[in-house]
């Protein structure tokens, strides 16, 4: 069996092959996943709780009985109905499934790739908004947040008027800043996008931990889609995202979805989880309580700037020189705790680290190691 060193693949390509691959792709960096072996893994906003042992056994039996020799069947529609019921989908709306939210974002760029089309989002934000736009050949317009990571109403409205974007993404709460934005400003942005014929996607990836949702308001606007994922629910390894919106709009986006994009393993795991949703709801309650505990402890650490969170992550800024965050990150790593160093992601994130909320024991280790690292 041959292996490929993906880190050096582009350097090994022949000049002839390089001509066949887009130049912008060759200049891109692949999405990096940190090595977490042996670490307290607090870098990717995962739910740290595993299934209880008796449910692991039950799920194993169920997955073992699946017809893996067959393509996915109508059972996937059972999952669509179960998710619609779980989310409280309003009458007259529909739901579309993706292999994680990442696929849904890519499909939106594919469906909305019209001449002169563009994607607009506040920055810093989820990196896949810009990446999916670039890969589809769409312009990406990033509108900086304020210094406190709030929406810049004036700048957002001006950018919408100037660029008339095909898609505007609003994460609620935002990644990596973990905050909710002002509802009145969001409403003005939605109205402005609607007036120029664009689409707004509310990304509620962290809804299980948030105090608010936009679901009850999407009925007011026929150009708004709401996207969620089961990753933060507790199924990051299953890769299951879903998007809700007016039936006519979902029907158009769904035309570019690959057939059988949700495997039998994906949908059966998701159905099983929804049948036991009280287990995951209890985990979310625990993580929200742990978040408040960690926030309190972080705010007691001298020199640390800590922002409020409505997600299962916390944004902090460490004191010190230009690369203080990098130094603290390495000290945490040496102490067996892996977080995310986002200090180079955007100028507004200078010296910032993103900490995932873990179990009680993991958070204890994080806080103790961070105290020493500072």
Buried (B, 14 or more C-beta within 10 A) or exposed (E): EEEEEEEEEBEEBEEEEEEEEEEEEEEEEEEEEEEEEEBBBBBBBBBBBEBEEEBEEBBEEEBEEBEEEEEBEEEBEBBBEBBBEBBEBEEEBBBBBBBBBBBBBBBBBBBBBEEEBBBBBBBBBBEBBBBBBBBBEBBBBBBBBEEEBBBBBEBBBEBBEEBBBBBBBBBBBBBBBBBBBEEEBBEBBBBBBBEEEBBBBBBBBBBBBBEEBBBEBBEEBEBBBBBBBBBBBBBBEBBBBBBBBBEEBBEEBBEBBEEEBBBBBBBBBBBBBBEBEEBBEEBBEBBBEBBEBBBEBBEEBEEBEBBEBBBBBBBBBBBEEEBBBBBBBEBBBEBEBBBBBBBEBBEBBBBBBBBBBBBEEBBBBBBEBBBEBB
